[in-house]
Amino acid sequence: MRTAIAASAIRQSSRLDSERLGQLASGDAFELYELSSEQGWGRSVASGVVGFVDAAALGPHVGDNDTGQADAA
């Protein structure tokens, strides 16, 4: 689980011009399934929307897994 440290659009694909599905607000919880240097893919806990967000908008991992790796699905 990650917490958004900045607002970010939740997008359908990793492309910046892809369809915007929702918004991740600062402080929102985000279940991170996969992470690259630029994008995270997962689910907004608040809205249930699944998609891609800016990796820089996500804070450090919070929970049982302290490896720094993406959370297991």
KAJO-V96580 format. One record per backbone hydrogen bond with DSSP energy under -1.0 kcal/mol. CO is the residue of the C=O (numbers start at 1). NH is the residue of the N-H. Records with the same first field share a line. If there is no record, write none. Layout:
CO=NH ; NH
//
This chain:
1=62
2=30
3=59
4=27
8=24
10=21 ; 22
11=52
15=18
19=12
22=10
24=8
25=28
28=4
29=45
30=2
31=43
34=41
38=55
39=36
40=53
41=33 ; 34
42=51
43=31
44=48
49=44
51=42
52=11
53=40
54=57
55=58
57=5 ; 6
//
